[in-house]
Amino acid sequence: MNHLLRFLAAISVVVLLYCTAQEAGTFSPATITPESAECIRCHKDTSKTLYQQWGASKHYMANIGCYECHVAEEGDVDAFRHDVKLADGTTYIGKLISVIVSPRDCGKCHEREVKEFSESHHAYAGNILGSLDNTLAEVVEGNRGFVTPGFPEGVSAAAVNGCWQCHGSEVKVLPGGKLDPATWPNTGIGRINPDGSRGSCSACHSRHIFSSKQARRPENCGKCHMGPDHPQLEIYEESKHGIAFHANIDKMNLDNPKWILGDDYNAAPTCATCHISATPNQPVNHDVGMRISWNNRPAISVRPELSDEKMGLPGAKVNWHTRRENMQDVCRNCHNQQFIDAFYLQYDALINLYHEKFAAPGKELMALAAPLLKPVEFANKIDFTWFELWHHEGRRARHAAAMSGPDWTHWHGTYDLAKNFYSHFIPELEELIEKGKISGDEIQQKAAKITEERLNEILNSENHRWYLNKMNPEEKEKRKARQEEFKARYTK
């Protein structure tokens, strides 16, 4: 009996250690498991590329195979029995698996990384489904012409192929564990998975090699962070950082497992360097907001802890001063503190200029003019004008200033912003005011009067009075003198 008790106790210890290791994210099979070996026997022939990619991965080196990632449990909404049909036509019952490997699945081993990611804005990128952007894609640009089992009343192909592929969408599961074709394939970073988890690790760590080298390259982020409203990739390419990266790719040591700035490379930073990767003083952090001191997504920039609080994220407890210090710790590996301080003074000044001159007055005037507009969003020309002012030009200027992209800050940013503010937004507002005055509708007439009075106050302010030919005479003379001096110096 004592021998039996000791044997059972020993088995209990082994099981406990096994479970503890799994919970701590350290378990790795000693060899490829029989279940994964069974998958491999077929997939090395039917899915040669996937097999090759997996064979080049760290998962392969750790004996983590197909089954460990794709295993499902009874009751999982997207689970299905992967029966196998042999060449002779016979079929045998296979394992219960799911197609989607969600962050919850990855968290079995990568617990810390998934926790950090799940508390980030990336994980909640799918919230765009209720935003103005999605209204554009679903209604203004799209229709209900794409009919699937999950969307029997139809859905917009513009949203499916555009917005959802970066931001993610809710994945709809059909009977038998199949995934609705409107929502799969989808590696949107804020994907809402059938198991209730948010996000897609493969948005950055492309399956099935999950290469750190690829995730560290700037174009990896450029799948989503590019284009007219958030051209971070294009800004990076213009910046000294991007120029240095392309000139020194061979010195970047991108496939080094550790990859600590200053220890393993110093030729240039990438997006990952600044926002995610390790420094001598900071570990890797998959919450990309922890080094950002402005959230430049809204019409008026806000401090990141405020947007985290609005979304109910733990980052609400981390103020922007701490986040800026986190980023400055990255900067100090290449720049001195005086350089860094001056950069942030320039950046903050651009944010303040944008707010004071364009964003705050534009937002106020749009609110005052609301009774003068057709009630449906984007049914008015000025809706598009205002949207692009903050969502396109305003964002470009702010993002570019944050990333040292001068051409994007000016010509694609503040120039376009000013051009469209003065040549489109103001005239369109004046036209609405005039129509409101003669409308015969008391509410519109009142709104026209209030809007006109406030518009006149804004245009007569120091920021805008040049537009009315009311520039301060002293300033006008100083500008004239500088122009004459320039001509004398450079004109032959």
C-alpha positions, 0 to 999 in steps of 0.5 A, a space after each residue: 500500500 505504501 508503495 502504491 501511495 508513493 507512486 500516486 504521490 509521484 504521479 500527482 507531482 508530475 501532473 502538478 509540475 506539468 500543469 504549472 508549467 503550462 500555466 506559466 507558459 514554459 511547457 514544451 514537449 520533449 518531442 513532437 506529440 503523436 497528435 501533431 505528428 498525425 497532422 504533419 503526415 498529411 500536411 507536409 504533402 497537402 500544405 507544403 508551404 505551411 509545413 516549410 514555414 513551420 519547419 523554419 519556426 521557433 515552434 518547430 524547435 520547441 516541438 510545438 506542432 499543429 495540434 498544440 495551436 489548433 486543438 479545440 474543446 467540446 463546446 467551442 463554437 468554431 470547433 469541428 472534427 477534422 476527419 481524414 480521408 485516405 487514398 483508398 477512400 476510407 475515412 477515419 475520425 480525426 481530432 477536434 480542432 479550430 481554424 482560428 488560433 486566437 490570442 487566448 490560444 497563444 496565451 497558453 505559452 505567451 501569457 505575458 505578451 498576450 496580456 500586454 496586447 489585450 490591454 492595448 488599443 490594437 486589441 480594440 481596433 475592431 471598435 471601428 465597426 461603430 465609427 464614422 469610418 465604417 459608416 463611410 464604408 458601409 453606407 456612403 461607399 458601399 451597399 448590401 450586395 455581398 450576401 453570405 450565410 452570416 449576413 443573409 441581408 447583405 454586407 458592404 464589400 468595401 467594409 469587408 475588404 477594406 476596414 475589417 482587414 486591418 481593424 478586424 471584425 467579429 468572426 461569424 461561425 456557421 454550422 459545423 464550425 465553418 467560418 463565414 466568408 465575409 469575416 474569414 480570412 481576416 487577420 485584423 489586429 482587433 479581430 473579435 474571435 469566436 472564443 471571445 478574445 480580441 485581436 490577432 497575433 498573426 497580424 504582426 507575426 505572420 503564420 506559420 513561421 511567426 518570424 521576429 525578423 519580419 515583425 521588426 521590419 517597418 513594412 510589417 506595420 505598413 500593412 495598416 499604418 499607411 495611406 492618406 489618414 495615417 501614413 506612418 510608413 511613408 513618413 518613416 521612409 522620409 525620415 532620417 530613421 528610415 533612411 538610416 534603416 535602408 542604408 544599414 539593413 545588413 547591420 540591423 541584426 534583425 534575426 537576433 533572438 534578443 535584439 536589444 537596442 544598443 546591445 545588438 544593433 545601433 544603426 537605425 530604429 524601426 517602428 518596433 524599436 520605438 514602440 515595442 522592442 527592448 532597450 537596456 532599461 525596458 523589456 519588450 512590451 506589446 502594448 504599443 501605447 506605453 511610449 506614446 504621449 499624444 493620441 493623435 487619432 481624434 479630431 483633437 489630440 488627447 493624452 493617451 491615459 484619457 483614451 485608455 480610461 474611456 475604453 476601460 483599459 488599465 493604461 488609464 493609470 499610466 500618465 503621459 509623462 511616464 510614457 514619454 519617459 519610456 520613449 525618451 529612454 529609447 531615444 537616449 540610445 542615440 541622442 543626447 537629452 538636449 536634442 530630445 527635449 528640443 524635439 519634443 518642444 517642436 512636436 508639442 508646438 505643432 500639436 498646439 498650432 493644429 488645435 488652436 488654429 484649425 481643430 478647435 475652431 473647426 469643431 466648434 463651428 461645425 457644432 454651431 452650424 448643425 441646424 443648417 445641415 441635412 441631418 444625415 452625416 456625409 449628405 453635406 459637402 462640408 461633412 467631407 471637408 471637415 472630416 478630411 481636415 482632421 482625419 486626413 490633413 490634421 492627422 498627417 501633420 501630427 503623425 509626421 511631426 511625431 516621427 520627424 517627417 518634414 515634408 509630410 508635416 508641411 506639404 501633405 499636412 499643414 499646407 493641405 490643412 490650411 488650403 482646405 480650411 480657407 478655400 473650402 471649409 470657410 466658403 462652404 460655411 458662409 454659404 450655409 449661413 446665407 441659406 440659413 438666413 433666408 430659409 424662413 425657418 426660425 431655428 435655422 435663422 437663429 443658427 445662421 446668426 450665431 454661427 456667423 457671429 462666431 465665424 467673424 470672431 474667429 476670422 478676426 483673431 490673430 490666427 486668421 485675420 490675414 485672411 481678411 487682409 487685417 494683418 498687423 501693419 507692423 508685422 506686415 512691414 517686418 515680413 516685407 523687409 525679410 522678403 526684400 533681404 532674401 531677394 537681395 541675398 539670393 537674386 542675381 
